[in-house]
Amino acid sequence: MQLTKYIEKQEKTINQAAQELGWNYEDMRRYCAGLVIPRPDRMAKITEWSGGEVTANDFYGLKE
């Protein structure tokens, strides 16, 4: 699932998600917009935070 879709599903804003992960809004906005692919450590944190619903494959458009 795309990060933006997951955030919407949780009825949160990008800013709320960024705060929960301890990141700034601009980094999260870039991840959601697909402008930047998170580094491996951040990718792992996103996967953990989303309960496995958002994975590295989702940033690369790969099917699992």
C-alpha positions as CSV (number, residue, x, y, z in Angstrom):
1,M,0.0,0.0,0.0
2,Q,1.3,3.5,-0.8
3,L,2.3,5.6,2.2
4,T,-0.2,8.3,1.3
5,K,-3.0,5.8,1.1
6,Y,-2.0,4.3,4.5
7,I,-2.0,7.7,6.1
8,E,-5.5,8.5,4.7
9,K,-6.8,5.1,5.8
10,Q,-5.7,5.9,9.3
11,E,-7.5,9.3,9.0
12,K,-4.3,11.2,9.8
13,T,-2.5,14.0,8.1
14,I,1.0,13.9,6.7
15,N,2.1,16.1,9.6
16,Q,0.6,13.8,12.2
17,A,2.4,10.8,10.6
18,A,5.7,12.7,10.6
19,Q,5.3,13.5,14.3
20,E,4.5,9.9,15.2
21,L,7.7,8.8,13.4
22,G,9.8,11.6,14.8
23,W,10.5,13.2,11.4
24,N,9.9,16.6,10.0
25,Y,6.9,17.4,7.7
26,E,9.0,18.1,4.6
27,D,10.7,14.7,4.7
28,M,7.4,12.9,5.0
29,R,5.8,15.0,2.3
30,R,8.5,14.1,-0.1
31,Y,8.1,10.4,0.7
32,C,4.4,10.6,0.2
33,A,4.8,12.5,-3.1
34,G,7.3,9.9,-4.4
35,L,10.0,12.6,-4.8
36,V,12.4,10.7,-2.4
37,I,12.7,7.1,-1.5
38,P,13.4,6.7,2.2
39,R,16.8,5.4,3.4
40,P,16.8,1.8,4.6
41,D,16.6,2.7,8.3
42,R,13.6,5.0,7.6
43,M,12.0,2.4,5.3
44,A,12.2,-0.1,8.1
45,K,10.6,2.3,10.6
46,I,7.7,3.0,8.1
47,T,7.1,-0.7,7.7
48,E,7.1,-1.2,11.4
49,W,4.9,1.8,12.1
50,S,2.3,0.7,9.4
51,G,2.2,-2.8,10.8
52,G,3.7,-4.1,7.5
53,E,1.1,-2.5,5.3
54,V,3.7,-0.2,3.7
55,T,6.9,-1.9,2.5
56,A,9.9,-1.0,0.4
57,N,8.2,-2.6,-2.6
58,D,5.5,0.0,-2.4
59,F,8.0,2.8,-3.0
60,Y,9.4,1.0,-6.0
61,G,6.0,0.0,-7.4
62,L,6.8,-3.7,-7.1
63,K,4.2,-6.4,-6.4
64,E,5.0,-8.8,-3.5
